[in-house]
Amino acid sequence: MTDKRHTVALFGGTFDPVHFGHLRMALELQQALGFDQMRLLPSHQPRHRQSPGVSPERRRQMLQLALDGCDELQLDLRELNRGGPTYTVDTLEELRSELGDDVSISFCMGLDSLLTLPSWHRWERLLQLAHLVVATRPGWQLPQRDAGGAETQVAALLDECRGEAEDLKRESRGRLVVREQTLLPISATRIRHLVARGKSPRFLLPAAVLQYIEDNRLYKSD
Ligand code: ATP
């Protein structure tokens, strides 16, 4: 097999609003794993949390401001445009038929998301369509076989499918790659709370995004 396979990675989220935690994570994964494309994939209405605070259109505009001039990261708007509940498996099916069988597709997530995987719609199908890249904080424990419940299922998946970074170029799908990554201690929830209490979230997110939030009086009553 060729090791010059085209590699496309996706980093999904609500981005309500996008912040430096998301942006650093996406950029570091892109640089460390050498993806040809790293696309931020804002969801319209994620299944795993309540509806986001601001409209899809506003979240799209904030992402565009954040990515202005950043050639390493792109925006994939298919879930925002599709509307309704977001299922990762549907997105990956669509992307796979668009890009063809040879392109390597990686769906990136945090370890916390991986632990919920067995509750995702048609989760067993995900690795038939793409690789999963899991970012974990240094020192965090991976799922254990004897933990029971979802954790046991995820541990079994890890035993079966765990791969190395090089596999993401060698193969088009099917590997679960774990990357140790330092996460910046920033969350969109904290930013929304700060704004709602009249405090500044400056230096947690791009200045242009903060300006947009102020201009449009977003998150004022969270
Ligand atoms: P909220 O606080 O509203 O739940 P969030 O800041 O956690 O939002 P999401 O949009 O829900 O952001 O998450 C999108 C993706 O970004 C997820 O994969 C999540 O694990 C990741 N993520 C969130 N915060 C950080 C961070 N500080 N560093 C790296 N990745 C992050």
Boltz pocket constraint, residues with backbone or C-beta under 6 A from the ligand:
constraints:
  - pocket:
      binder: B
      contacts: [[A, 12], [A, 13], [A, 14], [A, 15], [A, 16], [A, 17], [A, 20], [A, 21], [A, 22], [A, 25], [A, 108], [A, 109], [A, 110], [A, 113], [A, 182], [A, 183], [A, 184], [A, 185], [A, 186], [A, 187], [A, 188], [A, 189], [A, 190]]
      max_distance: 6.0
